[in-house]
Amino acid sequence: MSVGSLLRRLRRRFSIALMLCGALGLNAAAQETSSQAISASDEQGLTPIELLGKRIFEDKTLSRPAGVACASCHQAQQAYQGNNGSSIAAFARGAAPNTLGKRNTPTVMYASFSPPFSFVEERDVKTGHREMIPIGGQFFDGRAATLTEQVKGPLFDPNEMNAASKKDVVAAIRSGPYAELLRHVFGAHIFNNDNDAFLKISQAVAAFESSSRFHPFSSKFDDYLQGKDELTPQELEGFKLFKDPKKGNCLSCHVGNETSHNPQDWLFTDYTYDALGGPKYQQARSASKPDLGLCAQPGLAKKIPFQMRLESFCGAFKVPTLRNIAKTAPYLHNGVFSNLRDVVAFYATRDTQPARWFPRNSRGLIEKFNDLPRSLRRNVNISEAPYDRRLNQSPRLSEAEIDAITAFLATLTDREKH
């Protein structure tokens, strides 16, 4: 069963229980003294554990060599996305000389709403058929179940922060300027055990990434939902097309509750995985070796339900939130698109005008889905709208309708609260 087949059944808009990261081990006394621990203007409102997480998030001494922090690749002005000044927009510059990340840096905004990676049962409301489908986790392949677990990924990746060990990270913080804040939050003996200390450090970063600054719900769309602002005619048309199952059909993956005016019911992702079949990006480090996405997640073979093939998940990547999408270029896991309108146009014309997106091979034939080995291209989603059109048919969306959806997506950019 292909990933496309598995996930198409999910698009019946069943509601997924979303969750914030759970209890992070902070004590009540630390909570009560939050106002005393915060002084900087951009830190007002942070609890002590969130403030501690911010200090760690911005600490450039934790990388080897020093100079790269979490914030280097997750910059606030870019909706907590970025590339640390890399010459290739999609691949962040690492701490070690001549190193680049392997995938496009995802935004951290709204990441705390993702449930832990797991397989959940989905029931088709029309047929009653039940299947287990993958959802949640962090990164494009869900390899970190939670935000807390995610922290060690970039820290120890030799292409990113390149930290040597948990012991080294703990030692750097122990001798650093905010060691007392760590003791204040987690107790005087926090540095007695390196493994325990690193876990608490990771929990603090997760707490910061779960704070309201990472999910302010302050976009024009949020104000529209609550009757505080109006969308332009083009934006309204784009929203209509976004929801229409026979046009953009975007809502089938980038979900929202059409009956709700609560912004938190509009996260614009269902946290599932889909094989989109995007073009190969020749500047990618993995251009010569396909990035297989979910099926390459470490240990996935032991997690998948009985009778499901590991290969069926190849080419699938986690559906991203569309919140702040206009600020988080480039797009897709490999950063192949630098322009948001091009992404919308690709969705609409991938199958009707493939020559627009894919190269021709030595025989002059269009090489569709060229970022996957031929044997795995069957996993690509080809039956849901707008992918259910064929070569030279009229696409589901006209150029004007592509413009409208692009205009609507720009309304999802968070604005500063005053």
C-alpha positions as CSV (number, residue, x, y, z in Angstrom):
1,M,0.0,0.0,0.0
2,S,1.6,3.3,-1.0
3,V,1.9,6.3,1.3
4,G,-0.4,8.2,-1.1
5,S,-3.0,5.6,-0.7
6,L,-2.7,5.5,3.0
7,L,-2.9,9.2,3.4
8,R,-5.7,9.9,1.0
9,R,-8.1,8.2,3.4
10,L,-7.0,10.6,6.1
11,R,-8.3,13.6,4.2
12,R,-11.8,13.0,5.4
13,R,-11.0,15.7,7.9
14,F,-11.1,13.6,11.0
15,S,-10.0,15.7,13.9
16,I,-6.6,14.9,15.4
17,A,-6.0,15.5,19.1
18,L,-3.3,18.1,19.2
19,M,-1.1,18.5,22.2
20,L,1.4,20.9,23.6
21,C,4.6,19.5,25.2
22,G,3.7,18.0,28.6
23,A,4.9,18.7,32.0
24,L,8.5,19.8,32.0
25,G,9.5,19.2,35.5
26,L,9.5,22.8,36.7
27,N,8.6,23.5,40.4
28,A,5.9,25.8,41.7
29,A,8.4,28.1,43.4
30,A,10.1,28.8,40.1
31,Q,6.8,29.6,38.5
32,E,5.9,32.1,41.2
33,T,9.1,34.0,40.8
34,S,8.9,34.4,37.0
35,S,8.5,38.2,37.1
36,Q,11.7,38.6,39.2
37,A,13.8,36.6,36.7
38,I,12.9,38.5,33.6
39,S,14.2,41.9,32.8
40,A,15.1,42.3,29.1
41,S,12.3,43.9,27.0
42,D,12.0,41.0,24.7
43,E,11.8,38.6,27.6
44,Q,8.8,40.1,29.4
45,G,6.2,37.4,30.2
46,L,8.6,34.4,30.0
47,T,8.6,32.1,33.0
48,P,11.9,31.1,34.5
49,I,12.1,27.9,32.5
50,E,11.2,29.6,29.3
51,L,13.8,32.3,30.0
52,L,16.3,29.6,30.6
53,G,15.3,27.9,27.3
54,K,15.8,31.2,25.5
55,R,19.3,31.6,27.0
56,I,20.2,28.1,25.7
57,F,18.5,28.7,22.4
58,E,20.7,31.7,21.8
59,D,24.0,30.3,23.3
60,K,26.7,30.2,20.6
61,T,29.2,28.6,23.0
62,L,27.5,25.2,22.8
63,S,28.7,24.4,19.2
64,R,32.1,23.2,18.2
65,P,33.8,25.4,17.3
66,A,31.8,28.0,19.1
67,G,29.7,30.4,17.0
68,V,26.4,28.7,16.1
69,A,23.3,28.6,18.3
70,C,19.8,27.3,17.7
71,A,18.9,30.9,17.0
72,S,21.4,31.0,14.2
73,C,19.2,28.9,12.0
74,H,15.9,29.8,13.6
75,Q,15.7,33.5,13.5
76,A,12.8,35.4,14.9
77,Q,12.5,37.9,12.0
78,Q,12.1,34.9,9.6
79,A,9.4,33.2,11.7
80,Y,12.1,31.1,13.4
81,Q,13.5,29.7,10.2
82,G,16.9,30.6,8.6
83,N,20.2,29.3,7.3
84,N,22.9,31.0,9.4
85,G,24.2,33.0,6.4
86,S,24.7,30.1,4.1
87,S,25.3,30.8,0.4
88,I,22.7,28.2,-0.4
89,A,19.4,29.3,1.0
90,A,18.0,25.9,1.7
91,F,20.9,24.5,3.7
92,A,22.1,26.2,6.8
93,R,25.8,26.8,7.4
94,G,27.1,24.6,10.2
95,A,29.7,25.3,13.0
96,A,32.5,23.3,11.5
97,P,34.2,24.7,8.4
98,N,32.6,23.9,5.1
99,T,29.6,22.1,6.5
100,L,26.0,22.5,5.5
101,G,22.8,21.0,6.8
102,K,21.2,18.2,4.8
103,R,17.6,19.6,4.6
104,N,15.8,22.9,4.5
105,T,15.5,24.3,8.0
106,P,11.9,24.0,9.2
107,T,10.2,26.8,11.2
108,V,9.9,26.2,14.9
109,M,6.7,28.3,15.1
110,Y,3.6,26.3,16.1
111,A,5.8,23.2,16.3
112,S,4.7,22.6,19.9
113,F,1.3,21.6,18.7
114,S,2.6,18.6,16.9
115,P,1.7,15.3,18.7
116,P,4.5,12.8,19.3
117,F,5.3,10.6,16.4
118,S,3.1,7.6,16.3
119,F,0.8,5.5,14.2
120,V,-2.9,6.1,14.8
121,E,-6.0,4.4,13.5
122,E,-8.0,6.2,10.9
123,R,-11.5,5.1,9.9
124,D,-12.9,6.0,6.5
125,V,-16.4,7.4,7.3
126,K,-17.8,6.3,4.0
127,T,-16.5,2.7,3.8
128,G,-15.7,2.0,7.5
129,H,-12.3,0.8,6.4
130,R,-9.6,1.2,9.2
131,E,-5.9,1.8,8.7
132,M,-2.9,2.9,10.7
133,I,-1.3,6.0,9.5
134,P,1.8,8.0,10.7
135,I,1.4,11.4,12.3
136,G,3.4,13.8,14.4
137,G,6.9,14.1,15.6
138,Q,9.5,16.8,14.8
139,F,11.7,17.3,11.7
140,F,10.5,16.5,8.1
141,D,10.8,12.8,8.9
142,G,9.4,12.8,12.4
143,R,12.6,11.2,13.8
144,A,12.3,13.2,17.1
145,A,9.0,12.3,18.9
146,T,8.8,15.5,20.8
147,L,10.4,19.0,21.1
148,T,12.4,17.8,24.0
149,E,13.9,15.0,22.0
150,Q,14.4,17.3,19.0
151,V,17.0,19.4,20.9
152,K,19.8,16.9,20.6
153,G,19.4,16.5,16.8
154,P,21.0,19.8,15.7
155,L,23.3,20.0,18.7
156,F,25.1,16.8,17.9
157,D,24.8,16.8,14.1
158,P,28.3,17.2,12.7
159,N,26.8,19.3,9.9
160,E,25.1,21.6,12.3
161,M,26.2,22.6,15.8
162,N,28.7,19.7,16.0
163,A,28.7,19.5,19.9
164,A,30.9,16.7,21.1
165,S,28.7,15.2,23.9
166,K,26.0,15.8,26.5
167,K,28.9,16.2,29.0
168,D,30.5,19.0,27.0
169,V,27.2,20.8,26.6
170,V,26.5,20.6,30.3
171,A,30.0,21.7,31.1
172,A,29.7,24.8,28.9
173,I,26.5,25.8,30.6
174,R,27.9,25.1,34.1
175,S,30.7,27.5,33.5
176,G,28.6,30.0,31.6
177,P,26.6,33.2,32.6
178,Y,23.3,31.5,33.2
179,A,24.3,28.5,35.3
180,E,22.5,30.0,38.3
181,L,19.3,30.3,36.4
182,L,19.5,26.6,35.7
183,R,20.0,26.0,39.4
184,H,17.1,28.3,40.2
185,V,14.7,26.5,37.9
186,F,15.8,22.9,38.5
187,G,17.5,22.9,41.9
188,A,21.0,23.3,43.4
189,H,22.1,19.8,42.5
190,I,21.2,20.0,38.8
191,F,24.8,19.7,37.6
192,N,25.5,16.5,39.7
193,N,24.5,14.2,36.8
194,D,25.3,15.1,33.2
195,N,22.5,13.0,31.7
196,D,19.9,14.4,34.0
197,A,21.2,17.9,33.5
198,F,21.0,17.5,29.7
199,L,17.5,16.3,29.9
200,K,16.5,19.4,31.9
201,I,18.3,21.6,29.5
202,S,16.4,20.0,26.6
203,Q,13.1,20.5,28.5
204,A,13.9,24.2,29.0
205,V,14.5,24.7,25.3
206,A,11.2,22.9,24.6
207,A,9.5,25.1,27.1
208,F,10.8,28.2,25.4
209,E,9.7,26.8,22.0
210,S,6.3,26.1,23.5
211,S,5.8,29.7,24.8
212,S,3.3,32.1,23.2
213,R,5.9,33.9,21.1
214,F,6.1,30.7,19.0
215,H,2.4,30.6,18.5
216,P,1.0,34.2,18.8
217,F,-2.0,33.6,16.5
218,S,-1.6,37.3,15.5
219,S,-2.1,37.1,11.7
220,K,-4.6,39.0,9.6
221,F,-6.4,35.7,9.1
222,D,-6.7,35.3,12.9
223,D,-8.2,38.8,13.2
224,Y,-10.5,37.9,10.3
225,L,-11.7,34.8,12.1
226,Q,-12.5,36.9,15.2
227,G,-14.2,39.7,13.2
228,K,-11.4,42.2,13.8
229,D,-10.3,42.5,10.2
230,E,-11.5,41.9,6.7
231,L,-9.9,40.0,3.8
232,T,-9.7,41.6,0.4
233,P,-11.8,40.1,-2.4
234,Q,-8.8,38.3,-3.8
235,E,-7.8,36.9,-0.3
236,L,-11.4,35.8,0.2
237,E,-11.4,34.1,-3.2
238,G,-8.2,32.4,-2.3
239,F,-9.6,31.1,1.0
240,K,-12.6,29.7,-0.8
241,L,-10.4,27.9,-3.3
242,F,-8.1,26.7,-0.5
243,K,-11.1,25.0,1.1
244,D,-12.8,23.7,-2.1
245,P,-12.2,19.9,-2.5
246,K,-12.6,20.2,-6.2
247,K,-10.1,23.1,-6.6
248,G,-7.2,23.7,-4.3
249,N,-8.2,21.0,-1.8
250,C,-5.5,22.4,0.5
251,L,-7.7,22.0,3.5
252,S,-7.5,18.2,3.2
253,C,-3.9,18.3,4.5
254,H,-3.5,21.8,5.9
255,V,-6.5,21.5,8.1
256,G,-8.7,23.9,10.0
257,N,-12.1,23.6,11.6
258,E,-14.5,25.4,9.2
259,T,-17.1,25.9,12.0
260,S,-14.7,27.5,14.4
261,H,-13.6,31.1,14.9
262,N,-10.9,30.1,17.3
263,P,-7.5,30.5,15.7
264,Q,-6.2,27.5,17.6
265,D,-8.5,25.4,15.5
266,W,-6.7,26.5,12.4
267,L,-3.2,25.1,12.6
268,F,-3.0,24.5,8.8
269,T,-1.5,21.0,9.1
270,D,-2.8,17.6,10.1
271,Y,0.8,16.5,11.0
272,T,0.6,13.5,8.6
273,Y,3.0,12.5,5.9
274,D,2.6,12.8,2.1
275,A,4.7,12.0,-0.9
276,L,4.4,15.1,-3.0
277,G,7.0,14.1,-5.7
278,G,8.8,17.5,-5.7
279,P,11.6,18.1,-8.2
280,K,15.2,17.4,-7.5
281,Y,17.2,20.4,-6.3
282,Q,20.6,20.2,-8.0
283,Q,22.3,22.4,-5.3
284,A,21.2,20.0,-2.6
285,R,24.0,18.0,-0.9
286,S,21.9,14.9,-1.5
287,A,21.2,15.6,-5.2
288,S,23.1,12.5,-6.2
289,K,21.5,10.4,-3.4
290,P,17.7,10.7,-3.0
291,D,16.3,11.9,0.3
292,L,13.8,9.1,1.1
293,G,12.1,11.0,3.9
294,L,10.0,9.1,6.4
295,C,11.1,5.6,5.4
296,A,14.7,6.6,6.4
297,Q,13.7,7.6,9.9
298,P,16.0,5.6,12.2
299,G,14.1,2.7,13.7
300,L,11.0,3.1,11.7
301,A,10.9,-0.5,10.7
302,K,10.3,-1.5,14.3
303,K,7.4,1.1,14.7
304,I,5.3,0.4,11.6
305,P,2.2,-1.8,12.1
306,F,2.2,-5.4,11.0
307,Q,1.9,-6.1,7.3
308,M,2.9,-2.6,6.3
309,R,6.0,-2.3,4.1
310,L,8.8,0.1,5.0
311,E,9.2,1.0,1.3
312,S,5.7,2.4,1.2
313,F,6.8,5.4,3.3
314,C,9.6,6.4,1.0
315,G,9.3,9.9,-0.4
316,A,6.8,11.0,2.3
317,F,7.6,14.1,4.4
318,K,5.7,15.7,7.2
319,V,2.9,18.1,6.2
320,P,4.1,21.6,7.4
321,T,2.0,24.3,8.9
322,L,1.2,27.0,6.5
323,R,1.3,29.7,9.2
324,N,4.0,32.2,8.3
325,I,4.6,30.4,5.0
326,A,5.2,33.7,3.2
327,K,8.2,34.3,5.4
328,T,9.8,30.9,5.5
329,A,11.2,30.5,1.9
330,P,12.6,28.4,0.5
331,Y,10.1,25.6,0.3
332,L,9.9,21.8,0.5
333,H,12.3,19.6,2.3
334,N,15.0,20.3,-0.2
335,G,14.3,24.0,-0.7
336,V,13.8,23.6,-4.5
337,F,11.3,26.4,-4.6
338,S,12.2,30.0,-3.6
339,N,8.9,31.5,-4.4
340,L,5.6,30.8,-2.7
341,R,3.5,31.2,-5.8
342,D,5.7,28.6,-7.6
343,V,4.8,26.1,-4.9
344,V,1.1,26.7,-5.4
345,A,1.5,26.5,-9.1
346,F,3.4,23.2,-8.8
347,Y,0.6,21.7,-6.8
348,A,-1.9,22.7,-9.5
349,T,0.1,21.8,-12.6
350,R,2.5,19.1,-11.5
351,D,0.6,16.5,-13.6
352,T,-1.0,18.6,-16.3
353,Q,2.2,20.5,-17.2
354,P,5.1,18.4,-15.9
355,A,7.6,19.9,-18.3
356,R,7.2,23.1,-16.4
357,W,8.8,21.5,-13.3
358,F,10.8,18.4,-14.3
359,P,13.7,17.9,-16.7
360,R,13.9,15.6,-19.7
361,N,16.1,12.5,-19.7
362,S,18.6,11.4,-22.3
363,R,15.7,10.1,-24.4
364,G,13.8,13.3,-24.3
365,L,11.1,12.1,-21.9
366,I,10.0,14.2,-19.0
367,E,11.5,12.7,-15.8
368,K,8.6,13.2,-13.4
369,F,9.2,12.8,-9.7
370,N,13.0,12.8,-10.4
371,D,14.0,13.2,-6.8
372,L,13.0,9.6,-6.1
373,P,14.3,6.3,-7.5
374,R,12.0,4.9,-10.2
375,S,10.9,2.0,-8.1
376,L,9.6,4.3,-5.4
377,R,7.7,6.8,-7.6
378,R,4.6,4.8,-7.3
379,N,4.3,6.2,-3.7
380,V,3.6,9.7,-4.9
381,N,0.1,11.0,-4.3
382,I,-1.6,11.1,-7.8
383,S,-5.3,10.7,-7.1
384,E,-6.3,13.6,-4.8
385,A,-7.3,16.9,-6.2
386,P,-5.5,18.9,-7.5
387,Y,-3.2,15.9,-8.4
388,D,-6.0,14.0,-10.1
389,R,-5.5,15.6,-13.5
390,R,-3.5,14.2,-16.3
391,L,-1.1,15.4,-19.0
392,N,-2.5,18.3,-21.1
393,Q,-5.8,18.4,-19.1
394,S,-6.9,21.7,-17.7
395,P,-5.4,22.1,-14.2
396,R,-7.8,22.4,-11.2
397,L,-6.6,26.0,-10.8
398,S,-6.2,28.8,-13.3
399,E,-3.3,31.3,-13.0
400,A,-5.6,33.8,-11.5
401,E,-6.8,31.3,-8.9
402,I,-3.1,30.4,-8.1
403,D,-2.6,34.1,-7.5
404,A,-5.7,34.2,-5.2
405,I,-4.5,31.3,-3.1
406,T,-1.0,32.8,-2.8
407,A,-2.6,36.1,-1.6
408,F,-4.6,34.2,1.0
409,L,-1.5,32.4,2.3
410,A,0.1,35.8,2.9
411,T,-2.7,36.5,5.5
412,L,-1.3,33.7,7.6
413,T,1.8,35.8,8.6
414,D,1.9,36.7,12.3
415,R,2.0,40.4,13.0
416,E,3.6,42.0,16.1
417,K,1.2,42.5,18.9
418,H,1.0,46.0,20.3
